[in-house]
Amino acid sequence: MKSGVYFCNCGTNISDRIDSNRVRESLAASGRIAYFKTCPFLCSEEGKSFLEQDLRDEQPDRIVIAACSPREHEATFMRVMGQAGMNPYLMQMVNIREQIAWVTEDPEKAAKKAALALKAALKRVELHEMLEKQELEASPAVLVIGAGPAGLKAALTLAEAGRKVTVVEKTPVIGGLPVLYEELFPNMECGPCMLEPLMGEILHGEHAANIELLTMAEVSEVVGYFGNFVVKVRQRPRYVDTHQCIGCGECLDPCPVSAPNPFNCGMDEKKAIGFTFMGALPSAPYLDPGLCTRFTQGSDCTACGAACPMGEGVIVYDDVEKLIERQVGAIILATGSSLYDCSGFENLGYGRLADVRTALEFERMLASNGPTAGEIVTSGGEAPASVAIVHCVGSLDDDHQPYCSGVCCQYAFKFNHLLESKLPEAEIRHLYKEIVSPGKEEYALHRAARNNPNASFIRYRDIADIAVVNEEGRQMMRFRNGNAINADLVVLCPAVVPNADAERLGAQLDVPLDRFGFFEELHGRMDSARSKMRGVYLAGACQAPTDIQRATGQGMAASGYVLSELALGRKIELDPLFASVYPERCAGCKVCMKVCPYRAIGFDAENGVAVVNAVLCHGCGTCVAACPVGAVKSNHFTNEMILVEIEGVLK
């Protein structure tokens, strides 16, 4: 076997400490090299040209390159090998700059260490195999789960690039939570107004033909892998033909049945048929079979259909659930988040005292299309003279959620601004653990709250130190130290927590959750828009508590990953450095499946052996180390290669 060594002097970075001639003599004595050549800068254009031409002239079977870190230029030298007609995996690179020259003062010791490292590499490279990259056909279509700001921004970005996008939203409307908020921090913009251009583009814009919107739908099954997912979506019947409905609302009043409206947190009532809220998009009502007497009592009521000015067929009483199947190449999770359940804090009185509200309930109270038409009132219908806003309910608390949700302080200060505007005489008290107001514009609301003469700030240590009580018909807040304040209305700012369906979706997609229950990113700082499952991307508050700016930015980042990794007309290229199973050795214990962090290993039940999906495998080697019978092999990093490399260093 003809093996050559290329020694890069890296200017004086290496040559000042390591004598290449001494290394050459030591290697020549081993009898493992056919030639040894030096180059001033092997990564330079001249160096790469020299390497390519020399490989053509020498025609070696294997080569070892002594230079800098493989992190820097391994890919560079592999490309040169390919251009010279040589398999790029028949090379081993040795880092003699950072690991030897820069850390070894004695030149004699440095030369000896370099020679040992190169001997080890020569023994290893003899075992290298001619690996080849694989290519797979891929679907360019994309599935987006969730139609909040992050999901809509991702869908529109992809549609503008010519991709077909299916958006799945479990509620009857799009826009997520922000469309329920009349004003948004930090600049007090109208939520529905801000999102309307984006929602309008999704529904009726230039690229709307590329977007399939499935409301009242949930993903029921996902099979396949990056580039070739098959997704089944279960869509509940709306009982209204959205193509014929003009959204006039004439069907609402004749309906004889009413019940608490979940979109207004049960603070008012809705009919069995109706809009989620006025101004909701798509602008079409939906019929709730849990309320309609046709479904609950078996009646033949057609009051809503009879009132429809568009005639028969708009209200579809015999509408049925649909099972829709789509093939996509990538999936973007943008399912948003939820709020911590405040009913667990018995001392705060939520669910027991009528004038203790969550932040979401207060948002709906402030909205002109909400249950009180924007008026701030107590359960008795009167304007409160005093309002207490409790920050950090469930946040920064080891007994509940240890993290800071980040957005709570900002909307609490927004509440301060709106209370000052609507009830200028009301006393406002902020009860807080910590104040968080990052960003170039966010501090303005905090400063305004501090400067409000009717606002005061009270810091507490533990939520258990506060109790909301009703004394002599007056709602009070009592503290453990004995102090008390009036609070006609209490607004709780709960921790932002994962959605209830995160665990179900994570299991369907093989996407792990972090210790808090959010979808776990590939890397918290460098790759927060990618999950640990290749082809599944994360956007918005499904990955961590976030605001609209960061959510939409992450939606665009996720779509950017899709466009770069799933390019139109280009097959998926698979790096051959993945694991594989020796079926004759596999005992079917499934240990490898349990330890794989990328869910890349399945099980062939018919043959009773583990199977590695090369598309999902990252070649980390965890399964190789865990297999009790040595049935798993890691391409390019076999046990034999590693052992002979160790042997070469030691002898």
C-alpha positions in Angstrom: 0.0 0.0 0.0 1.4 3.3 -1.1 1.0 6.0 1.6 2.2 9.6 1.4 2.7 12.3 4.0 2.2 16.0 3.3 3.7 18.2 6.0 2.5 21.9 6.2 4.9 24.3 7.7 2.0 26.9 8.2 4.5 29.7 7.7 6.5 29.6 10.9 3.6 28.4 13.1 4.8 24.8 12.9 8.3 25.0 11.4 9.6 27.1 14.3 8.9 24.3 16.8 8.9 21.1 14.7 11.8 20.0 12.4 10.2 18.3 9.4 13.5 16.6 8.5 13.6 14.8 11.9 10.0 13.8 11.5 10.8 12.5 8.0 13.7 10.4 9.3 11.6 8.9 12.1 8.8 7.9 9.7 11.2 6.5 7.1 12.5 4.1 9.7 9.0 2.8 10.3 8.7 1.6 6.7 5.1 2.8 6.3 5.6 5.7 4.0 6.3 5.9 0.3 7.2 9.6 0.3 7.2 12.7 2.6 6.7 16.2 1.2 6.6 19.7 2.8 4.7 22.8 1.8 4.9 26.4 3.2 1.1 26.8 3.3 -0.9 23.8 2.2 -4.3 25.6 2.5 -3.2 28.5 0.2 -4.2 28.5 -3.4 -0.6 27.6 -4.4 -0.6 24.8 -1.7 -3.9 23.4 -2.9 -2.7 23.4 -6.5 0.5 21.7 -5.5 -1.4 19.0 -3.5 -3.8 18.3 -6.4 -1.1 18.0 -9.0 1.1 15.9 -6.7 -1.7 13.5 -6.0 -2.2 13.0 -9.7 1.6 12.4 -10.2 2.2 10.1 -7.2 -1.1 8.2 -7.3 -0.9 7.2 -3.6 -3.4 4.7 -2.1 -3.6 6.7 1.2 -2.4 10.0 2.4 -1.8 11.7 5.8 -1.7 15.5 6.1 0.1 17.1 9.0 -1.2 20.6 9.5 -3.7 22.5 11.6 -7.0 21.4 13.2 -9.2 19.2 10.9 -11.9 21.7 12.0 -10.1 24.3 9.9 -9.2 22.6 6.7 -10.1 18.9 6.5 -13.0 19.7 4.2 -10.6 21.8 2.1 -8.2 18.9 1.6 -11.0 16.5 0.9 -12.2 18.7 -1.9 -8.7 18.8 -3.4 -8.5 15.0 -3.2 -11.8 14.7 -5.1 -10.6 17.1 -7.7 -7.5 14.9 -8.1 -9.6 11.8 -8.7 -9.0 10.3 -5.2 -11.6 9.1 -2.7 -11.5 11.9 0.0 -12.1 9.4 2.8 -8.7 7.8 2.2 -7.0 10.6 4.1 -6.2 11.1 7.8 -5.4 14.6 9.1 -3.1 15.2 12.1 -3.3 18.4 14.1 0.4 19.2 14.7 -0.1 23.0 15.1 -2.6 23.5 18.0 -1.9 20.1 19.7 1.9 20.0 19.3 3.7 23.1 18.0 1.7 25.6 20.0 1.9 23.8 23.3 5.3 22.1 23.3 8.3 24.4 24.1 11.0 21.8 23.5 11.7 21.3 19.7 13.1 17.9 20.3 9.9 16.8 22.2 7.7 18.5 19.6 9.4 16.5 16.8 9.1 13.3 18.6 5.4 13.9 19.4 4.7 14.8 15.8 6.4 11.6 14.6 4.3 9.5 17.0 1.1 11.2 15.9 1.9 10.6 12.2 2.8 7.0 12.8 -0.6 6.5 14.4 -2.3 8.2 11.5 -0.4 6.0 9.0 -1.5 2.8 10.8 -5.1 4.1 10.9 -5.4 5.3 7.3 -4.4 1.9 6.1 -7.8 0.7 7.4 -9.8 3.5 5.8 -12.5 2.5 3.3 -13.6 4.1 0.1 -16.8 5.7 1.3 -19.2 7.4 -1.1 -21.9 10.0 -0.4 -25.4 8.9 -1.1 -28.3 10.9 -2.8 -32.0 10.7 -2.1 -35.0 12.2 -3.9 -36.8 14.7 -1.7 -40.2 16.4 -1.6 -39.8 20.2 -1.7 -43.2 20.7 0.1 -43.3 21.8 3.8 -45.7 21.2 6.6 -46.1 24.0 9.2 -47.8 23.1 12.4 -49.3 26.2 14.1 -50.7 29.4 12.6 -49.4 31.9 15.0 -47.0 34.7 14.0 -44.0 32.3 13.8 -45.9 29.7 11.7 -47.5 32.2 9.4 -44.2 34.1 8.8 -42.4 30.8 8.0 -45.3 29.7 5.7 -45.3 33.0 3.8 -41.5 33.0 3.4 -41.6 29.5 1.9 -44.5 30.3 -0.3 -42.8 33.4 -1.7 -39.9 31.1 -2.6 -42.2 28.9 -4.6 -42.7 26.1 -2.1 -46.0 24.4 -1.5 -46.9 24.7 2.2 -49.6 23.1 4.3 -50.4 25.0 7.5 -52.2 23.0 10.2 -54.0 24.9 12.9 -56.0 23.3 15.6 -58.3 26.3 16.3 -60.9 27.7 13.9 -58.8 30.9 13.3 -55.2 32.0 12.5 -52.9 34.5 14.2 -52.3 32.8 17.5 -52.7 34.6 20.8 -51.6 38.0 19.6 -54.8 38.5 17.6 -56.6 38.4 21.0 -54.6 41.4 22.2 -55.8 44.9 21.3 -52.5 46.5 22.1 -49.0 45.0 22.1 -45.8 46.0 23.9 -43.6 47.9 23.5 -45.2 50.4 21.1 -48.8 49.7 21.9 -49.6 48.5 18.4 -53.0 46.8 17.7 -52.4 43.1 17.6 -54.9 42.2 14.9 -54.0 45.3 12.9 -50.3 44.4 13.0 -50.9 40.8 11.9 -53.6 41.5 9.4 -51.2 42.2 6.4 -49.5 38.9 7.1 -52.8 37.0 7.5 -54.2 38.7 4.4 -51.2 37.6 2.4 -51.6 34.0 3.6 -55.3 34.0 2.7 -55.6 36.1 -0.4 -52.1 37.4 -1.4 -50.0 36.8 -4.5 -48.6 33.6 -3.1 -51.7 32.3 -1.4 -52.0 29.6 -4.1 -48.9 27.9 -2.6 -50.4 27.8 0.9 -53.0 25.2 2.0 -54.6 26.3 5.3 -56.2 23.5 7.4 -58.0 25.0 10.4 -59.6 22.9 13.1 -57.0 20.2 12.3 -54.3 18.3 14.1 -51.5 16.0 12.9 -52.4 12.4 13.7 -49.5 10.5 12.3 -46.0 11.1 10.9 -43.8 8.5 9.2 -40.7 8.8 7.2 -37.6 11.0 7.4 -36.1 14.2 6.2 -37.1 14.8 2.6 -39.7 12.1 2.6 -42.3 12.5 5.5 -45.8 11.2 5.0 -48.1 13.1 7.3 -51.8 12.4 8.1 -53.9 15.3 9.3 -57.3 14.8 11.0 -59.5 17.8 10.3 -62.7 18.3 12.4 -65.8 19.4 10.5 -66.6 23.1 10.6 -70.1 22.6 9.3 -69.8 25.8 7.3 -68.7 26.0 3.7 -65.9 28.7 3.9 -66.0 29.1 0.1 -69.6 30.2 0.1 -69.9 32.0 3.5 -69.5 35.8 3.3 -69.1 36.2 7.1 -72.1 38.3 7.6 -73.1 36.8 10.9 -76.8 36.6 10.2 -76.8 33.0 11.4 -75.8 33.8 14.9 -78.9 35.5 16.5 -81.5 32.8 15.5 -79.4 30.1 17.2 -81.3 29.1 20.5 -78.3 27.7 22.4 -75.7 29.6 24.3 -72.7 28.6 26.5 -69.5 30.2 27.9 -67.2 31.4 25.2 -63.7 29.7 25.6 -62.0 32.4 23.4 -63.1 35.0 26.0 -62.0 32.8 28.8 -65.6 32.0 29.7 -66.4 35.7 30.6 -69.3 35.9 28.1 -71.3 33.5 26.1 -71.3 32.3 22.5 -74.0 30.6 20.4 -73.7 27.1 19.1 -72.7 28.7 15.8 -70.5 31.8 15.7 -67.2 33.4 15.3 -64.4 32.8 17.7 -64.3 36.6 18.1 -65.3 39.5 15.8 -62.7 40.1 13.2 -61.3 36.6 13.3 -59.8 35.2 10.1 -60.9 33.1 8.2 -64.0 35.3 8.3 -66.4 32.4 8.7 -68.3 31.1 11.7 -68.1 27.5 12.9 -70.7 25.2 14.5 -69.9 23.6 17.8 -71.4 20.0 17.8 -71.0 20.0 21.6 -73.6 22.7 21.8 -75.9 22.3 18.8 -79.1 20.5 19.6 -78.9 18.6 16.3 -76.0 16.7 17.8 -76.7 16.9 21.5 -80.4 16.1 21.4 -81.0 14.8 17.9 -83.3 17.7 17.0 -83.9 18.9 13.5 -83.1 22.6 14.2 -82.1 24.5 11.1 -82.4 28.0 12.5 -78.9 29.1 11.4 -79.3 27.6 7.9 -82.6 29.2 7.4 -81.2 32.7 8.3 -78.3 32.4 5.9 -78.8 35.0 3.1 -76.6 32.9 0.8 -79.2 30.1 0.7 -78.9 26.4 1.3 -75.6 24.6 1.3 -73.6 27.1 3.3 -74.4 25.5 6.6 -73.4 21.8 6.1 -75.1 19.8 8.8 -73.8 16.5 7.4 -70.2 17.6 7.3 -67.7 14.9 8.4 -64.2 14.6 9.8 -61.6 14.3 7.1 -58.3 12.4 7.1 -55.9 14.3 4.9 -52.5 12.8 3.8 -49.6 15.0 2.5 -46.0 14.1 1.5 -43.6 16.8 2.6 -39.8 17.1 2.9 -39.7 19.1 6.1 -41.8 20.1 9.1 -41.8 23.3 11.0 -43.2 23.2 14.6 -44.7 26.6 15.5 -47.3 25.4 18.0 -46.7 28.3 20.5 -47.1 28.0 24.3 -49.6 28.2 27.0 -49.9 29.8 30.5 -49.3 28.2 33.8 -52.5 27.1 35.6 -53.1 29.6 38.4 -55.7 27.5 40.1 -52.9 25.7 41.9 -52.2 28.8 44.0 -55.0 28.6 46.5 -53.7 31.6 48.4 -54.2 33.8 45.3 -57.9 32.9 45.0 -58.0 32.2 41.3 -61.2 30.3 40.4 -62.6 31.1 43.8 -62.7 34.9 43.8 -64.4 36.5 40.8 -62.1 39.5 40.7 -58.9 37.5 40.4 -58.0 37.3 36.7 -55.2 36.0 34.7 -53.3 38.2 32.2 -55.1 36.6 29.3 -58.5 37.2 30.8 -57.5 40.8 31.5 -56.3 41.1 27.8 -59.7 40.1 26.6 -61.4 42.5 29.1 -59.2 45.3 27.6 -60.1 44.4 24.0 -63.0 46.2 22.3 -64.2 42.9 20.8 -64.0 41.3 24.2 -66.6 40.4 26.9 -66.8 44.0 28.3 -66.2 45.9 25.1 -62.9 47.2 26.4 -64.3 48.4 29.8 -62.3 47.5 32.9 -64.9 46.4 35.4 -65.1 44.2 38.5 -67.6 41.3 38.7 -70.1 43.8 40.2 -69.9 45.9 37.0 -68.0 48.8 38.6 -64.7 50.3 37.7 -62.0 49.2 40.2 -60.5 51.8 42.4 -57.4 49.7 43.0 -55.7 47.1 40.8 -52.9 44.7 41.9 -50.7 43.2 39.2 -48.8 40.1 40.4 -45.7 39.3 38.4 -43.9 36.0 38.3 -46.8 33.8 39.2 -45.2 30.4 38.8 -42.0 31.8 37.3 -38.6 31.9 39.1 -40.0 29.3 41.5 -38.4 26.0 42.2 -41.7 24.6 43.2 -43.3 25.5 39.9 -41.2 26.9 36.9 -37.6 27.8 37.7 -37.1 29.9 34.6 -38.0 33.5 33.8 -40.7 33.7 31.1 -39.2 37.0 29.8 -42.4 38.7 28.5 -44.5 39.0 31.7 -42.9 42.2 33.0 -43.4 43.9 29.6 -47.1 43.2 29.3 -47.6 44.0 33.0 -46.2 47.5 32.3 -48.5 47.6 29.2 -51.4 47.0 31.6 -50.1 49.9 33.7 -50.2 52.1 30.7 -53.7 51.1 29.7 -55.0 51.4 33.3 -53.6 54.8 33.6 -55.4 55.7 30.3 -58.7 54.1 31.1 -58.9 54.6 34.9 -56.6 57.6 35.6 -57.6 57.7 39.3 -57.1 54.0 40.0 -54.3 52.9 42.3 -51.9 50.4 40.6 -49.6 48.1 42.6 -47.0 45.9 41.0 -46.0 42.9 43.1 -42.8 41.4 41.6 -39.8 39.1 42.3 -37.5 40.5 39.5 -38.0 43.2 36.8 -37.0 42.2 33.3 -37.1 44.8 30.5 -34.4 44.0 27.8 -34.3 45.6 24.4 -33.9 49.1 22.9 -37.6 50.1 23.2 -38.9 47.9 26.0 -37.7 50.1 28.9 -40.0 52.9 28.0 -43.1 51.2 29.4 -41.2 50.3 32.6 -40.0 53.9 33.0 -43.6 55.2 32.4 -44.9 52.8 35.1 -42.2 54.0 37.5 -43.2 57.6 36.8 -46.9 57.0 37.3 -47.8 58.7 40.6 -50.6 56.2 41.1 -48.4 53.2 40.7 -46.2 51.6 43.3 -43.9 48.6 43.4 -43.8 46.0 46.1 -41.1 43.3 45.9 -41.9 39.9 47.4 -39.7 36.9 47.9 -42.2 33.9 47.7 -45.6 33.7 46.2 -46.7 31.9 49.3 -46.2 35.2 51.3 -49.2 36.7 49.5 -52.9 35.9 50.0 -55.9 37.4 48.3 -58.9 37.5 50.7 -62.4 38.9 50.8 -63.0 40.8 54.1 -66.3 42.4 54.8 -67.2 42.5 51.1 -63.8 44.1 50.2 -61.1 42.2 48.3 -57.7 42.6 49.9 -54.2 41.4 49.5 -52.6 40.3 52.8 -48.9 39.7 53.3 -47.2 37.3 55.7 -45.7 40.3 57.6 -49.2 41.5 58.5 -49.5 44.3 56.0 -52.5 44.5 53.7 -53.6 46.5 50.6 -56.9 47.0 48.8 -57.2 45.3 45.5 -60.6 45.5 43.8 -59.1 43.7 40.9 -56.1 41.3 40.9 -54.3 40.4 37.7 -52.0 37.4 37.7 -49.1 37.2 35.3 -48.5 33.4 34.9 -45.4 31.6 33.7 -45.3 30.8 30.0 -45.3 27.0 29.7 -45.3 24.4 26.9 -48.6 23.6 25.1 -50.5 20.6 26.4 -50.0 18.8 23.1 -46.2 19.2 23.0 -45.6 15.7 24.4 -47.9 14.1 21.9 -46.4 15.9 19.0 -42.9 15.2 20.2 -43.7 11.5 20.3 -45.2 11.5 16.8 -42.2 13.3 15.3 -39.5 11.7 17.5 -38.5 15.2 18.6 -37.3 15.3 22.2 -38.5 17.7 24.9 -36.2 19.6 27.2 -36.5 19.4 31.0 -39.2 22.1 31.0 -41.3 20.3 28.4 -40.5 22.6 25.4 -39.2 21.2 22.2 -35.5 20.8 22.5 -33.3 22.6 20.0 -30.2 21.2 18.3 -28.1 23.8 20.1 -29.5 26.5 22.4 -27.4 29.3 21.1 -26.2 28.4 17.6 -29.1 26.2 16.3 -32.2 27.1 18.2 -34.4 26.9 15.0 -33.5 23.2 14.4 -34.6 20.3 16.5 -32.5 17.2 17.1 -34.6 15.4 14.5 -33.3 16.2 11.0 -35.9 17.8 8.9 -38.0 19.1 11.8 -37.5 22.8 12.6 -38.6 25.0 15.5 -40.1 28.4 15.5 -41.4 30.6 18.2 -42.6 29.9 21.7 -42.8 26.1 21.2 -39.0 26.1 21.9 -38.9 28.6 24.7 -40.9 31.6 26.0 -40.6 34.4 23.5 -42.1 37.6 22.2 -43.5 38.2 18.7 -40.3 39.8 17.3 -38.2 36.7 18.2 -40.9 34.3 17.2 -41.3 35.7 13.7 -37.5 36.0 13.3 -37.2 32.3 14.3 -40.0 31.5 11.8 -37.9 33.0 9.0 -34.8 31.3 10.3 -36.6 27.9 10.2 -37.8 28.6 6.6 -34.2 29.6 5.7 -32.9 26.2 6.9 -35.6 24.5 4.8 -34.7 26.4 1.7 -31.0 25.7 2.1 -31.2 22.1 3.1 -34.1 21.1 0.9 -33.3 23.0 -2.3 -35.6 22.7 -5.3 -34.2 20.3 -7.9 -31.5 19.1 -5.7 -31.3 15.6 -4.1 -30.4 15.2 -0.5 -26.8 14.3 -0.1 -26.0 12.0 2.8 -22.5 12.0 4.4 -21.3 8.4 4.7 -20.1 8.9 8.2 -23.1 7.2 9.8 -23.5 4.0 11.9 -24.5 0.7 10.6 -25.5 -2.6 12.2 -23.9 -6.1 11.6 -27.2 -8.1 11.5 -25.4 -11.4 12.2 -24.1 -10.0 15.5 -27.2 -8.0 16.7 -29.1 -9.6 19.6 -32.1 -7.4 19.3 -31.7 -5.9 22.8 -32.6 -2.3 21.6 -30.0 -0.6 23.8 -28.8 1.4 20.8 -32.3 2.7 20.2 -32.6 3.9 23.8 -29.3 5.8 23.8 -29.5 7.4 20.3 -30.0 11.2 20.8 -31.2 11.7 17.2 -33.8 8.9 17.1 -32.0 7.5 14.1 -32.3 3.8 15.0 -35.4 1.7 14.4 -36.1 -2.0 14.8 -36.7 -4.6 12.1 -39.2 -6.8 14.0 -39.3 -9.4 11.2 -35.5 -10.1 11.5 -35.1 -9.1 15.1 -32.3 -6.6 14.5 -31.7 -2.9 14.8 -31.6 -0.7 11.7 -29.9 2.7 11.4 -31.6 5.4 9.3 -28.7 7.1 7.5 -30.7 10.3 6.9 -31.1 10.9 10.7 -27.8 9.5 12.0 -25.2 12.2 12.9 -22.4 9.6 13.4 -21.9 10.5 17.1 -21.0 6.9 18.0 -23.1 6.7 21.1 -24.7 3.5 19.8 -21.3 2.0 19.0 -20.1 2.5 22.6 -23.4 1.2 24.1 -23.8 -2.0 22.1 -23.0 -4.9 24.4 -22.0 -7.3 21.6 -20.2 -4.9 19.3 -22.9 -5.2 16.6 -22.8 -1.5 15.6 -20.1 0.0 13.4 -19.4 3.7 12.9 -18.2 4.4 9.4 -14.7 5.9 9.3 -14.4 5.5 13.1 -14.4 1.7 13.5 -13.0 0.1 16.7 -10.1 -1.3 14.7 -9.2 2.2 13.4 -9.2 3.7 16.8 -7.2 0.8 18.4 -4.4 0.8 15.8 -4.2 4.6 16.2 -3.7 4.3 19.9 -1.2 1.5 19.3 0.7 3.8 16.9 1.0 6.5 19.5 2.2 4.1 22.3 4.9 2.3 20.3 
